[in-house]
Amino acid sequence: MDLINFTIKEAHERLKKKEFSSKELASAYLKQIKKIDKDINAYLSVAEESAMAQAEFADEKISSGNFSELTGIPCAIKDAILVEGQICTAASKILENYIAPYDATVIKKLKEQGSVILGKTNTDEFTMGASTENSAFGVVKNPYDKNRVAGGSSGGSAAAVAALEACFSLGSDTGGSIRLPASFCGIAGLNPTYGSVSRYGLIAHASSLDQIGPMAKNIEDIKIVFKAICGKDPMDATSADYNFENSDVGLKGLKIGVPKEYFTEGLDKEVKKIIED
């Protein structure tokens, strides 16, 4: 089995059946990072020792029967979100040696779920950009075509998922910073409703617009991660008392409006064809 190809749901089912361990799953992703990331530059730092310790703890949780869909699932975190004890640079030389003193609320929630944090991903400096060409530590290459960008500012988080260097990732979005790279890299990304996810522990770009959100291989995985990280947080006064509920939305009779101005000029012909299809 090529473990890095599994979605969160698929990996969860196999971990539950003990077809492989969380340590084996984490090792497979770490091996992939070592193998290809020098050509992609998705990661700014990899926490191998910490990740393997988290994976070992996840295996214990799974053995005890007390685990969730995210237990033992390896992920990558945008390097503007604080992970206690790890360097958090926001892709700037100014913060090159800054070590996060605490966990962001979303990280605390992922750790409680038993997720395995592989490392921190590249971004436009202080998240200000749309291509991840503005990082002080080099451009993120698009895994599908290294002559193209991965989008930004969460380009490292998107590229890591697309290149099978993480099962899912967290990014942040102020004006498209999850949506753009998810689109560029052919993965799923969600910019949540403002306030549904705590911003505590995110290096701010524009606080009244910033959102932390999940990036993953498909929509089903996005739902799993969003459900884990959403909710009211006393450390973020703008967070809402959001309760996740499953809902079935009927598509029959639904109309989608497409502004004609988007198609008048400046749109790549291949992109236009994909949208129209």
Residue pairs with C-beta under 8 A, 6 or more apart in sequence:
1 14
1 19
1 20
2 28
3 11
3 20
3 24
3 25
3 28
3 29
4 28
4 29
4 32
4 164
4 165
4 167
5 164
6 14
6 167
7 167
7 216
7 217
7 218
7 220
7 221
8 69
8 70
8 73
8 167
8 168
8 216
8 217
8 220
8 221
8 224
8 225
9 69
9 220
9 221
9 224
11 25
11 72
11 73
11 167
12 69
12 70
12 71
12 73
14 20
15 21
15 22
15 25
15 62
15 71
15 72
16 62
16 67
18 62
21 55
21 59
21 72
22 55
22 56
22 58
22 59
22 62
22 71
22 72
22 116
23 52
23 55
23 56
23 59
25 55
25 72
25 73
25 74
25 116
25 167
26 51
26 52
26 54
26 55
26 72
26 74
26 116
26 118
27 52
27 55
29 74
29 118
29 164
29 165
29 166
29 167
30 46
30 48
30 51
30 52
30 118
32 163
32 164
32 165
33 43
33 46
33 118
33 119
33 165
36 163
36 165
37 43
37 163
37 165
39 141
39 146
40 140
40 141
40 143
40 146
40 159
40 163
40 165
41 122
41 137
41 138
41 139
41 140
41 141
41 156
42 76
42 121
42 122
42 140
42 150
42 155
42 156
42 157
42 159
42 160
42 163
42 165
43 76
43 118
43 119
43 120
43 121
43 122
43 156
43 160
43 165
44 79
44 87
44 89
44 91
44 119
44 120
44 121
44 122
44 137
44 156
45 79
45 86
45 87
45 119
45 120
46 118
46 119
47 83
47 86
47 117
47 118
47 119
47 120
50 85
50 86
50 117
51 74
51 116
51 117
51 118
51 119
54 111
54 114
54 115
54 116
54 117
55 72
55 74
55 116
57 114
58 67
58 71
58 72
58 114
58 115
58 116
59 72
61 67
61 71
61 72
61 114
62 71
62 72
67 114
68 113
68 114
68 228
69 113
69 224
70 110
70 113
70 114
70 115
70 224
70 225
70 228
71 113
71 114
71 115
72 114
72 115
72 116
73 115
73 116
73 167
73 168
74 115
74 116
74 117
74 118
74 166
74 167
75 110
75 115
75 116
75 117
75 118
75 166
75 167
75 168
75 169
75 170
76 117
76 118
76 119
76 120
76 121
76 156
76 157
76 160
76 161
76 165
76 166
76 168
76 169
76 170
77 83
77 107
77 117
77 119
77 120
77 121
77 157
77 169
77 170
78 120
78 121
78 123
78 127
78 154
78 156
78 157
78 169
78 170
78 171
78 172
79 88
79 89
79 90
79 91
79 120
79 121
79 122
79 123
79 156
80 88
80 90
80 91
80 123
80 126
80 127
80 172
80 202
80 203
80 205
81 88
81 104
81 106
81 107
81 170
81 172
81 201
81 202
81 203
81 212
82 88
82 100
82 101
82 102
82 103
82 104
82 107
82 201
82 202
82 203
83 100
83 103
83 104
83 107
83 117
83 120
84 100
84 101
84 102
84 103
84 107
85 99
85 100
86 99
86 100
86 120
87 96
87 97
87 98
87 99
87 100
87 120
88 95
88 98
88 99
88 100
88 120
88 203
89 95
89 96
89 98
89 120
89 136
89 137
90 123
90 125
90 126
90 127
90 203
91 122
91 123
91 124
91 125
91 126
91 134
91 135
91 136
91 137
92 125
92 126
92 136
93 136
96 136
100 201
102 201
103 111
103 201
104 198
104 200
104 201
104 202
104 212
105 198
105 200
105 201
105 233
105 235
105 236
106 170
106 197
106 198
106 201
106 212
106 229
107 117
107 201
109 228
109 229
110 117
110 170
110 228
110 229
111 117
113 228
118 165
118 166
121 154
121 156
121 157
121 159
121 160
121 169
122 132
122 135
122 137
122 138
122 140
122 155
122 156
122 159
123 129
123 132
123 135
123 152
123 153
123 154
123 155
123 156
123 157
123 177
124 130
124 131
124 132
124 133
124 134
124 135
124 152
124 153
124 155
124 177
125 134
125 135
125 136
126 203
126 205
127 153
127 154
127 172
127 174
127 177
127 203
127 205
128 134
128 153
128 205
129 152
129 153
130 151
130 152
130 153
130 175
130 176
130 177
130 180
131 139
131 149
131 150
131 151
131 152
131 155
132 139
132 140
132 149
132 150
132 151
132 152
132 153
132 154
132 155
132 156
132 181
133 139
133 149
133 152
134 152
134 153
139 149
140 149
140 150
140 152
140 155
140 156
140 159
141 148
141 149
141 150
141 159
142 148
142 149
142 150
142 151
142 159
142 162
142 184
142 185
143 150
143 159
143 162
143 163
143 185
144 162
144 185
144 186
148 184
149 155
149 184
150 156
150 158
150 159
150 162
150 181
150 184
150 185
151 158
151 180
151 181
151 182
151 183
151 184
151 185
152 177
152 180
152 181
153 171
153 172
153 174
153 177
153 181
154 169
154 171
154 172
154 173
154 177
154 178
154 181
154 182
154 189
154 215
155 181
155 184
155 185
157 169
157 170
157 171
157 178
157 181
157 215
158 169
158 171
158 181
158 182
158 184
158 185
158 187
158 189
158 215
159 165
159 181
159 185
160 166
160 169
161 167
161 168
161 169
161 185
161 187
161 215
161 216
161 217
162 185
162 186
162 187
167 216
167 217
167 221
168 214
168 215
168 216
168 217
168 221
168 225
169 214
169 215
169 216
170 212
170 213
170 214
170 215
170 225
170 229
171 177
171 178
171 181
171 189
171 212
171 213
171 214
171 215
172 178
172 202
172 205
172 210
172 211
172 212
172 213
173 179
173 191
173 210
173 211
173 213
174 205
174 206
174 209
174 210
174 211
175 209
176 191
178 189
178 190
178 191
178 211
178 213
178 215
179 189
179 191
181 189
181 215
182 188
182 189
182 215
183 189
187 215
187 216
187 217
188 215
188 216
188 217
188 218
188 219
188 221
188 222
189 213
189 214
189 215
189 216
189 222
190 213
190 214
190 215
190 222
190 226
191 211
191 213
192 211
192 212
192 213
192 226
192 230
193 240
193 242
194 209
194 211
194 238
195 238
195 239
195 240
195 242
196 230
196 231
196 239
196 240
196 242
197 211
197 212
197 213
197 226
197 229
197 230
197 231
197 239
198 212
198 229
198 231
198 232
198 233
198 235
198 236
198 239
199 207
199 210
199 211
199 212
199 236
199 238
199 239
200 233
200 235
200 236
200 239
202 210
202 212
204 210
207 238
208 238
212 229
213 226
214 221
214 222
214 225
214 226
214 229
215 222
216 222
216 224
216 225
226 244
227 244
230 242
230 244
231 239
231 241
231 242
231 243
231 244
232 239
232 240
232 241
232 242
233 239
258 275
263 272
